[in-house]
Amino acid sequence: MKPFSDLFELSNGVNADKASYGQGLPFINVLEPITHSHLYGPEITGQVTLPEAIAVSYAVRRGDVLFNRTSETQDEVGLAATYLGTELVVFGGFVIRGRPTGQSFDPVYSGYALRAPIIRSQIIPMGQGAIRANIGQQNLGLVVAPVPPLPEQRAIATALGDMDALLGGLDSLIAKKRDLKQAAMQQLLTGQIRLPGFDGEWSRTELKQLVLIPITDGPHMTPRFYNSGVPFLSVNNLVDNRIDLTDLRYISKVDDQIFAKKCKPRVGDVLLGKAASVGKVAIVEEEFDFNIWSPIALVRANEEIHAKFLYYQLLSTDCVGQISLLTNSSSQGNIGMGDIEKLQISYPEREEQTAIAAALSDMDAELAALEARRDKTRNLKQVMLQELLTGRTRLIEPASKVIAVDFSAKPKPAAVQQPAAGTHNWAINEAVVVAVLVKQFGSEQYPLGRKRCTKLSYLMHRHVEHVAQGYLKKAAGPYNPSVKYKGPEGIAQKNGYIRTHSQGKFAGFVAAGKIAQAEGYFEKWYGADVLAWLEQFRYKSNDELELLATVDMAVEDLRRTGKPANVDAVKSVIHDNPEWEAKLEREIFSGANIARAIAQTRELFH
């Protein structure tokens, strides 16, 4: 254990005149140490113009540690960030620079170690000030830190860095999934894109025509609250489009019985925030005894509209815009019950509503699983920080036991499609591909048909290997007959990965009991990002997939012969193939749609 006064030369930053800010050298101020543990350069947004001699005096080198001297809250005072960049940057007067006096710290390690609980527990009590918390060099110099050998520091830094990479990958994947869901909501809830097997006109009417009972709310009085009893929800319990039970009030059973005469939620009811946090939405998905206060409106769907579909519509851009226009401009904002009744709701037939709600629910479930995984990973990182940065657990070898997953990088073709010789052949590979596509895109209600599966596999191979071998120009677009007739489909069924299934007018494949084995192979050969990339096609119609795959195959033909890929050239390729010629008579293969598909293939594959 060594004090900071022995480990660092501490100094305060530069205070320039007001006119000097806004241009010049990158300038580290309070926000950067509060927000980041490691600074590489792009995070530093401030700029200041300084004379060269002064800039040299206040320059920050790689390995320097920056501490914020002041903060609005005591918990955030004296946070540390290590500079790992290479460009010249300077630091401001509300920051303390700690320049290492020797080789005691690995720079990456220090960024983690100096924010650890063992350090923060010393710094936070030192914060002084009635309005803002402040810390000076003298107090900071008294803080003591454990200093393990450099090889162990590097091992710890690698382990924690890998955890950060994993968390960053999960954050990136979650963001992608959220974007995909938002796009799916916009397309599915407006009828811009229809799920396979559905057509027909949509209806649009006022919400009051779609409810089983008049839209109501909770009591307009403040009841007596207790430490236990019947949960009594207000808008603060509608969080991230779900009911949140972490901060509850309770009312008596007697009051609940009185309030229930006006309003008593049940499974399937949609809750809408109408005061303070206007527009918050949740749906009651589990049976439990509770009631609601007046800031929440209760909407109970009738037989004409599926409750979960209505829930998603109230979250749609369309309804959010209507609610915003109808919300009054009081200090907290609220929307009246009469205005809620007037909300215009668009909806298709009940069967399509059910399918749309199921599709969006699946996306929500996937997001929830990823978020839970991220939360567990964050908790694990905190445990690692506590164990590794206090010496309770020692890393003997300078290597991480955490496997970093890069969710953003494209899979490398050689690593993905060329496993060690003799491990598996083409038929087994395609059996696994088919199986995982069936698991990802098929369900008991909507089994994955062969034609759709073929288009998805074509696009996947184009994405991964840049070529799709074995696909022929057939009437339905690129088609690989070998998948059906030379083994892969049969292998997938024989191995218990998939099985045939029919549901009404839908027939195809669904996942079988041993699908996890195929998923394991797929993860090993292709990685997680491939399926995330394919998600963009989930709600594309079969015609849209046929258009995209056909145009892409034609564009590849033109590229190989050195010809430009424009609408006329693609039409010529389609026209010259007897199997494809009839496509040009269909609206989906209009000139405008072909032009759109050409642009999309360039974005996807070039």
C-alpha positions in Angstrom: 0.0 0.0 0.0 1.4 3.4 -1.0 0.0 6.9 -0.6 -0.8 9.0 -3.7 1.9 11.5 -2.6 4.5 8.8 -3.2 3.0 7.6 -6.4 2.2 10.8 -8.2 3.3 14.4 -8.7 0.0 16.3 -8.2 -0.8 19.6 -9.9 -3.8 21.7 -10.7 -4.8 22.6 -14.2 -4.8 25.9 -16.2 -7.3 28.7 -15.8 -7.5 30.6 -19.1 -9.5 33.7 -19.8 -13.1 33.3 -21.2 -12.2 34.2 -24.7 -9.6 31.4 -25.0 -12.2 28.6 -24.9 -14.0 27.0 -27.9 -11.0 26.4 -30.2 -7.4 25.2 -30.0 -6.0 22.2 -28.0 -8.2 19.5 -26.6 -9.0 20.4 -23.0 -9.8 17.9 -20.2 -12.3 19.4 -17.8 -14.5 18.0 -14.9 -16.8 15.9 -17.1 -14.2 13.6 -18.6 -12.9 12.0 -15.3 -16.5 11.7 -14.0 -17.7 9.9 -17.2 -14.7 7.8 -18.3 -12.1 5.6 -16.7 -9.8 5.8 -19.7 -9.3 8.7 -22.1 -8.1 8.1 -25.6 -8.8 11.5 -27.2 -12.2 11.4 -28.9 -14.0 11.7 -25.6 -12.4 15.1 -24.9 -14.7 17.7 -26.5 -13.5 20.9 -24.9 -10.9 23.2 -26.6 -8.7 26.0 -25.3 -6.1 28.3 -27.0 -2.9 28.7 -24.9 0.6 30.1 -25.6 3.0 27.3 -26.4 5.0 27.6 -23.1 1.8 27.3 -21.0 0.5 24.4 -23.1 3.7 22.5 -22.4 3.4 23.1 -18.7 -0.2 21.8 -18.6 0.2 19.0 -21.1 -1.1 15.5 -20.4 1.1 12.5 -21.2 0.1 8.9 -21.7 -0.2 7.3 -18.2 -1.1 10.6 -16.5 -4.2 10.3 -14.2 -6.8 13.1 -14.1 -9.0 13.7 -11.0 -11.9 16.1 -11.0 -11.5 18.5 -8.1 -15.2 19.4 -7.9 -18.6 17.9 -8.4 -22.2 18.6 -7.7 -22.4 15.4 -5.6 -20.0 14.1 -3.1 -20.1 10.6 -4.6 -18.5 11.9 -7.8 -15.7 14.0 -6.5 -12.1 12.9 -7.1 -12.9 10.3 -9.8 -9.9 9.1 -11.9 -9.4 8.7 -15.6 -6.1 7.7 -17.1 -5.0 9.3 -20.4 -4.0 6.7 -23.0 -4.0 8.9 -26.1 -1.1 10.2 -28.1 -2.1 13.7 -29.2 -1.3 16.8 -27.2 -4.0 17.7 -24.7 -4.1 20.0 -21.7 -6.2 20.0 -18.5 -8.2 22.6 -16.7 -8.3 24.3 -13.4 -11.0 22.1 -11.9 -8.9 19.0 -12.6 -5.9 17.6 -10.7 -3.2 15.8 -12.8 -1.4 12.9 -11.2 1.8 12.3 -13.1 3.4 8.9 -12.0 6.7 9.4 -10.3 8.0 6.0 -11.3 7.0 2.8 -13.0 4.6 1.8 -10.3 1.4 1.7 -12.4 0.5 0.1 -15.7 -1.6 2.9 -17.4 -4.5 0.7 -18.3 -4.6 -0.9 -14.8 -4.5 2.6 -13.1 -7.7 3.6 -14.9 -9.5 0.7 -13.2 -7.6 0.6 -9.9 -8.0 4.3 -9.0 -11.9 4.1 -9.3 -12.1 0.9 -7.2 -14.2 0.8 -4.0 -11.0 0.7 -1.9 -10.0 4.1 -3.3 -13.4 5.7 -3.5 -14.2 4.8 0.1 -11.2 7.1 1.1 -11.8 9.9 -1.4 -15.6 10.5 -0.9 -15.4 11.4 2.8 -12.8 14.0 1.9 -15.2 16.0 -0.3 -15.9 19.4 1.2 -18.3 22.2 0.4 -21.9 23.1 1.2 -23.1 23.4 -2.4 -20.4 21.6 -4.4 -18.1 18.8 -3.2 -14.4 19.7 -3.6 -11.1 18.0 -3.0 -7.5 19.4 -3.1 -4.0 18.0 -3.7 -3.2 17.7 0.0 -6.2 15.4 0.8 -5.7 13.5 -2.4 -2.1 12.8 -1.5 -3.2 11.0 1.7 -5.2 8.3 -0.2 -3.4 4.9 -0.2 -3.6 2.4 -3.0 -2.5 -1.2 -3.3 0.2 -1.6 -5.9 0.6 -5.2 -7.1 3.6 -6.2 -9.4 3.4 -4.9 -12.9 2.8 -8.3 -14.5 -0.2 -8.9 -12.3 -1.4 -5.3 -13.0 -1.3 -6.1 -16.7 -3.2 -9.4 -16.2 -5.9 -7.6 -14.2 -6.1 -4.8 -16.8 -6.5 -7.5 -19.5 -9.3 -9.3 -17.6 -11.2 -6.1 -16.9 -10.6 -4.8 -20.4 -12.1 -8.0 -21.8 -15.1 -7.5 -19.5 -15.5 -3.9 -20.9 -15.3 -5.3 -24.4 -18.0 -7.8 -23.7 -20.2 -5.1 -22.1 -19.6 -2.8 -25.0 -20.5 -5.6 -27.4 -23.7 -6.3 -25.5 -24.6 -2.6 -25.5 -24.0 -2.4 -29.2 -26.1 -5.5 -29.8 -28.9 -4.2 -27.6 -28.9 -0.9 -29.5 -29.1 -2.7 -32.8 -32.0 -4.9 -31.5 -33.8 -1.8 -30.2 -33.4 -0.1 -33.6 -34.7 -3.2 -35.4 -37.7 -3.3 -33.0 -38.4 0.4 -33.6 -38.3 -0.1 -37.3 -40.5 -3.2 -37.0 -43.1 -1.3 -35.0 -43.1 1.5 -37.5 -43.6 -0.9 -40.4 -45.9 -3.5 -38.8 -48.2 -1.1 -36.9 -48.9 1.0 -39.9 -49.3 -1.8 -42.4 -46.3 -0.7 -44.5 -45.1 -4.2 -44.3 -47.4 -7.2 -43.8 -46.5 -10.5 -42.2 -46.6 -13.5 -44.5 -50.1 -14.7 -45.3 -51.9 -11.5 -44.5 -53.6 -8.8 -46.7 -56.7 -6.8 -46.6 -57.6 -3.3 -45.5 -56.9 -1.8 -42.1 -59.5 0.0 -40.0 -59.0 3.2 -38.1 -61.3 4.4 -35.3 -61.4 6.2 -31.9 -60.1 4.3 -28.9 -63.4 4.6 -27.2 -64.9 2.2 -29.8 -62.3 -0.5 -29.0 -62.8 -0.8 -25.2 -64.9 -3.3 -23.2 -65.6 -0.8 -20.5 -65.3 3.0 -20.5 -61.7 4.2 -20.0 -61.3 5.0 -16.4 -58.7 6.0 -13.8 -57.9 5.6 -10.1 -59.3 7.6 -7.2 -58.8 11.4 -7.3 -57.9 11.6 -3.6 -54.8 10.7 -1.5 -55.5 7.6 0.5 -53.7 6.6 3.6 -50.5 4.6 2.9 -49.2 1.6 4.9 -46.0 -0.4 5.0 -47.8 -3.3 3.5 -51.2 -4.1 2.0 -52.4 -3.8 -1.6 -49.9 -2.3 -4.0 -51.1 1.1 -5.2 -49.4 2.1 -8.5 -48.8 5.6 -9.9 -46.9 6.7 -13.0 -43.5 6.3 -11.3 -44.3 2.5 -11.5 -44.6 2.6 -15.3 -40.9 2.2 -16.3 -39.5 1.2 -19.7 -43.0 0.2 -20.9 -43.4 -2.3 -18.0 -44.9 -2.3 -14.5 -42.0 -1.7 -12.0 -42.7 -2.8 -8.5 -39.4 -1.5 -6.9 -40.9 1.6 -5.4 -44.3 0.8 -4.1 -47.0 2.4 -2.0 -49.6 0.3 -0.2 -53.2 0.9 0.7 -55.5 -1.1 3.0 -57.8 -3.9 1.7 -60.8 -1.8 2.7 -59.7 1.1 0.6 -58.9 -1.2 -2.3 -62.4 -2.6 -2.2 -63.9 0.9 -2.3 -61.6 2.0 -5.2 -62.4 -1.3 -7.1 -65.9 -0.1 -7.6 -64.5 2.4 -10.1 -61.4 0.7 -11.2 -59.6 -2.7 -10.7 -56.9 -3.8 -13.1 -56.7 -7.3 -14.4 -54.5 -9.3 -16.8 -54.6 -7.8 -20.3 -55.5 -4.3 -19.2 -53.3 -1.5 -20.6 -52.2 1.3 -18.3 -51.5 4.7 -19.7 -49.9 7.6 -17.8 -52.2 10.7 -18.1 -50.6 13.1 -15.6 -47.0 14.1 -14.8 -45.4 11.5 -17.1 -48.0 11.6 -19.8 -47.8 8.7 -22.4 -46.1 6.1 -20.3 -47.6 2.7 -21.2 -47.6 -0.8 -19.6 -49.7 -3.9 -19.9 -50.8 -6.1 -17.0 -49.2 -9.5 -18.0 -49.4 -11.4 -14.7 -52.2 -12.0 -12.2 -51.6 -10.1 -9.0 -53.7 -7.9 -6.7 -53.1 -4.2 -7.0 -54.8 -1.0 -7.9 -54.0 2.4 -9.5 -54.1 6.1 -8.6 -55.6 8.9 -10.7 -52.5 9.7 -12.8 -53.0 6.3 -14.6 -55.8 5.5 -17.0 -57.0 2.0 -17.4 -57.8 0.8 -21.0 -59.5 -2.6 -21.3 -59.6 -3.9 -24.9 -62.8 -5.4 -26.4 -63.0 -8.4 -28.7 -62.3 -6.3 -31.8 -58.7 -5.5 -30.8 -56.0 -7.7 -29.2 -54.8 -6.2 -25.9 -51.1 -6.6 -26.7 -51.5 -5.1 -30.1 -53.3 -2.1 -28.6 -50.4 -1.8 -26.1 -47.9 -1.6 -29.0 -50.1 0.9 -30.9 -50.2 3.2 -27.9 -46.4 3.1 -28.0 -46.3 3.8 -31.8 -45.1 7.0 -33.4 -48.6 7.6 -34.5 -50.2 7.5 -31.0 -47.2 9.2 -29.3 -47.7 12.2 -31.7 -51.4 12.3 -31.0 -50.9 12.2 -27.2 -48.3 15.0 -27.5 -50.7 17.2 -29.3 -53.5 16.5 -26.8 -51.4 17.1 -23.7 -52.1 20.4 -22.1 -49.2 22.8 -21.3 -49.6 22.9 -17.5 -46.4 22.7 -15.4 -46.6 18.9 -15.2 -48.7 18.2 -18.3 -51.7 16.0 -18.4 -54.2 14.6 -20.9 -57.9 14.4 -20.2 -59.9 11.2 -20.3 -62.1 12.6 -23.1 -58.9 13.2 -25.2 -57.7 9.7 -24.5 -61.0 8.3 -25.8 -60.4 10.3 -29.0 -57.1 8.7 -29.9 -57.2 7.3 -33.4 -56.1 3.6 -33.5 -55.3 1.7 -36.7 -55.7 -2.0 -36.8 -56.1 -5.0 -39.2 -58.1 -8.2 -38.7 -57.8 -9.9 -35.3 -55.6 -12.7 -36.6 -53.0 -10.3 -38.0 -53.1 -8.3 -34.8 -52.3 -11.4 -32.8 -49.4 -12.2 -35.2 -48.0 -8.7 -35.0 -48.2 -8.7 -31.2 -46.5 -12.0 -31.0 -43.7 -10.9 -33.3 -43.1 -7.7 -31.3 -43.3 -9.7 -28.0 -40.6 -12.0 -29.3 -38.4 -9.0 -29.9 -39.1 -7.7 -26.4 -38.3 -11.0 -24.9 -35.0 -11.2 -26.8 -34.1 -7.6 -25.7 -35.0 -8.5 -22.1 -32.7 -11.6 -22.2 -29.9 -9.5 -23.6 -30.4 -6.8 -21.0 -30.4 -9.4 -18.2 -27.2 -10.9 -19.6 -25.7 -7.4 -19.6 -26.8 -6.7 -16.0 -25.2 -10.0 -14.9 -22.0 -9.1 -16.7 -21.9 -5.7 -15.0 -22.4 -7.3 -11.6 -19.7 -9.8 -12.4 -17.4 -6.9 -13.3 -18.1 -5.3 -10.0 -17.2 -8.5 -8.2 -14.0 -8.7 -10.2 -13.1 -5.1 -9.3 -13.6 -5.9 -5.7 -11.6 -9.1 -5.8 -8.8 -8.3 -8.2 -8.1 -4.7 -7.1 -7.9 -5.6 -3.4 -5.7 -8.6 -3.8 -8.3 -11.0 -2.5 -8.1 -12.9 -5.7 -4.7 -13.1 -7.5 -4.1 -13.7 -11.1 -1.1 -15.9 -11.4 -0.9 -15.9 -15.2 -1.2 -12.6 -17.1 -4.1 -13.8 -19.1 -7.8 -13.2 -18.9 -10.3 -15.9 -18.3 -13.0 -13.8 -19.9 -13.6 -14.3 -23.6 -14.3 -10.9 -25.4 -17.0 -11.0 -28.0 -16.8 -8.3 -30.7 -20.5 -7.9 -31.8 -19.7 -5.1 -34.3 -17.0 -6.7 -36.5 -18.0 -8.7 -39.5 -17.1 -12.4 -39.3 -13.9 -13.1 -41.3 -14.7 -15.6 -44.1 -11.6 -17.7 -43.6 -12.2 -18.1 -39.9 -15.9 -18.8 -40.3 -16.3 -21.0 -43.3 -13.1 -22.9 -43.3 -12.9 -24.9 -40.1 -10.1 -27.4 -39.6 -9.9 -30.1 -42.3 -12.0 -33.1 -41.7 -14.3 -31.5 -39.0 -17.4 -31.3 -41.2 -18.5 -31.3 -44.8 -20.7 -29.0 -46.8 -23.9 -31.0 -46.1 -23.4 -30.9 -42.3 -22.6 -27.2 -42.5 -25.8 -26.4 -44.4 -27.8 -28.6 -42.1 -26.7 -26.4 -39.2 -27.4 -23.2 -41.2 -30.9 -24.4 -42.1 -31.6 -25.5 -38.5 -30.5 -22.2 -37.0 -32.5 -20.2 -39.5 -35.6 -22.3 -38.7 -35.0 -21.6 -35.0 -34.5 -17.9 -35.5 -37.2 -17.2 -38.0 -39.8 -20.0 -37.6 -42.4 -20.7 -34.9 -45.2 -23.2 -34.2 -47.6 -20.6 -35.5 -45.6 -19.7 -38.5 -43.2 -22.5 -39.5 -40.3 -21.4 -41.8 -41.0 -22.4 -45.4 -38.3 -23.7 -47.7 -38.5 -20.7 -50.1 -38.1 -18.2 -47.3 -35.3 -20.2 -45.7 -33.5 -20.4 -49.0 -33.5 -16.6 -49.5 -32.3 -16.1 -45.9 -29.4 -18.6 -46.4 -28.5 -17.0 -49.7 -28.2 -13.6 -48.0 -26.3 -15.0 -45.1 -23.7 -16.6 -47.3 -23.4 -13.4 -49.3 -22.8 -11.5 -46.1 -20.3 -14.0 -44.6 -18.4 -15.4 -47.6 -19.2 -12.6 -50.1 -20.3 -15.4 -52.6 -23.2 -17.8 -52.4 -22.2 -21.0 -54.1 -24.6 -23.6 -55.5 -27.5 -21.2 -56.0 -29.3 -21.4 -59.3 -31.6 -19.0 -61.2 -35.0 -20.5 -60.4 -38.5 -19.2 -60.7 -38.7 -18.1 -57.0 -35.2 -16.5 -57.2 -31.8 -17.9 -56.2 -32.4 -21.5 -55.1 -30.0 -24.3 -54.1 -31.6 -27.6 -54.9 -28.8 -29.5 -53.2 -30.0 -28.4 -49.8 -33.2 -30.4 -50.3 -32.0 -33.3 -52.5 -28.4 -33.9 -51.3 -28.6 -34.1 -47.6 -28.7 -30.9 -45.5 -32.5 -30.9 -44.8 -32.5 -34.6 -44.2 -29.5 -34.4 -41.9 -31.1 -31.5 -39.9 -34.2 -33.6 -39.4 -32.4 -36.9 -38.7 -30.2 -35.2 -36.1 -33.3 -33.8 -34.4 -32.5 -30.2 -35.2 -35.7 -29.5 -37.0 -39.0 -31.1 -37.9 -41.8 -30.5 -40.4 -44.9 -28.7 -39.1 -48.2 -27.3 -40.4 -50.4 -24.7 -38.8 -53.5 -23.8 -40.8 -52.4 -22.6 -44.2 -48.7 -22.4 -43.1 -46.3 -25.3 -43.6 -42.6 -25.6 -43.2 -40.0 -26.4 -40.5 -39.8 -25.7 -36.8 -37.0 -26.3 -34.3 -36.8 -29.8 -32.7 -35.4 -31.2 -29.5 -31.7 -31.1 -30.4 -31.6 -27.6 -31.9 -29.2 -26.4 -29.2 -26.6 -28.7 -30.7 -26.9 -27.0 -34.0 -26.9 -23.5 -32.4 -23.6 -24.5 -30.7 -22.0 -25.4 -34.0 -23.3 -22.2 -35.7 -21.9 -20.1 -32.9 -18.6 -21.7 -33.3 -18.5 -21.5 -37.1 -20.2 -18.2 -37.7 -20.4 -16.2 -34.5 -23.3 -14.3 -32.9 -23.3 -11.2 -35.2 -24.5 -13.1 -38.2 -28.0 -13.7 -36.8 -28.1 -10.1 -35.6 -27.4 -9.0 -39.1 -30.1 -11.2 -40.5 -32.7 -9.7 -38.2 -33.1 -6.8 -40.6 -35.0 -9.2 -42.9 -37.4 -10.7 -40.3 -40.4 -8.6 -41.4 -39.6 -8.5 -45.1 -42.2 -10.2 -47.2 -41.3 -13.2 -49.3 -41.7 -11.0 -52.4 -39.2 -8.5 -50.9 -36.7 -11.2 -50.2 -37.1 -12.6 -53.7 -36.6 -9.2 -55.2 -33.5 -8.5 -53.1 -31.9 -11.9 -53.7 -32.7 -12.0 -57.4 -31.4 -8.5 -58.0 -28.2 -9.2 -56.0 -27.6 -12.4 -58.1 -28.1 -10.3 -61.3 -25.7 -7.6 -60.0 -23.1 -10.2 -59.3 -23.4 -11.6 -62.9 -22.9 -8.1 -64.2 -20.0 -7.4 -61.9 -18.2 -10.6 -63.1 -18.6 -9.5 -66.7 -17.4 -6.0 -66.0 -20.8 -4.4 -66.9 -22.4 -1.6 -65.0 -25.3 -2.5 -62.6 -28.2 -0.3 -63.5 -31.9 -1.0 -63.8 -31.8 -1.7 -67.5 -28.9 -4.1 -67.2 -30.5 -6.0 -64.3 -33.8 -6.2 -66.2 -31.8 -7.6 -69.2 -30.2 -10.3 -67.0 -33.7 -11.3 -65.6 -35.3 -11.2 -69.1 -32.6 -13.4 -70.7 -33.1 -16.2 -68.2 -36.2 -18.4 -69.0 -36.8 -19.2 -65.4 -36.8 -15.5 -64.4 -38.3 -13.8 -67.4 -41.9 -13.8 -66.0 -40.7 -11.9 -62.9 -40.7 -8.7 -65.0 -44.5 -8.8 -65.3 -44.9 -8.5 -61.5 -45.2 -5.2 -59.7 -42.5 -6.2 -57.2 -40.0 -6.2 -60.1 -40.9 -2.7 -61.3 -38.1 -0.4 -62.3 -38.4 1.6 -59.1 -38.3 -1.5 -57.0 -35.3 -2.9 -58.9 -33.5 0.4 -58.4 -34.2 0.3 -54.7 -32.9 -3.3 -54.5 -29.7 -2.4 -56.4 -29.1 0.4 -53.8 -29.7 -2.0 -51.0 -27.4 -4.7 -52.3 -24.6 -2.1 -52.6 -25.2 -1.1 -49.0 -25.3 -4.7 -47.8 -22.5 -6.3 -49.7 -20.2 -3.8 -51.3 
